[in-house]
């Protein structure tokens, strides 16, 4: 995951400043899993069930720009 994202950022000559939560102005050249996972922390998948336990609704919360960018750079789609 890290390698694919680093390669994509290097090819596009782009840096993601918001992957460094403690220093918003810092531009890390090497995103790590420890920085990527908190960037997606607000994503959730609530599942509503009937009284019998059958799934009736699954809805992924909308992705912000950063998780969308990460998924696209990893070659994954953002529409689920």
N, C-alpha and C positions, 0 to 999 in steps of 0.2 A: 504494500500500500504506500509506504513512504517513498520507495524507489520510483514508482509510477508517477506520483505527484511531483516529486523533485524533478524528474525528467521533463514532465509537461511544463512546469514553471520555467525550467532552464531553456527549453525550446522556444517558449513564447517570451522569454526575458521579462517575466512578471514575478513580483514578490507579493506575499499576502501579509500585510502588517497586522491584521487582527488575530493572527494565530499566536501572538505573544501577549496574553491578557495582562501580564504585569506591567508591560511597557507598550502602550498602544502605538507609540511612534517608532518603536524598534521594528526593523524589517528583517525577519529571520530568513536566511538563505536556505536553511535545511529544516523544513517542517518535519516534526516527529509525530508518532502516534499519540504521545502524551499531549501534544498541542492540537491534534486533529479531533480526537474524541470529544473534548469539551466544546469544540466548535459546533458539534451536533447534539449537545446535551438537551436542547429544548425540543427535540423531535420526539414525539410519542405516538403510540398506536393504541388508542382506546378501543376496546371491544365490548360491545353490548350483547348480552345474552338473554334468552328467554328464561322463564322459570324452569324449563326442562333442561337448560344448559346449552341450547343450540345458539350458535352465533347468528345474530341478526344484523349487526352493523359493525364494520371495521373501517376506521377512517384515520389516515395518517395526517398529523398536523402539517400545515403548510411549511415548506422549507424556506428558510431565509436565503439571502444571496450567497453567503459563504458556504453552507452545505451544498447548495446547488452547484457552485463552482467546483468544489472538491469532487463531487460525483461525476461531473462532466469531464474533469481532468483525469479521472481514473477510468474513463471510458464506460461509465455506467449511466443509465438514463435517469432523469429526474422525475419522470412520470411513473407512478406506481399504481 
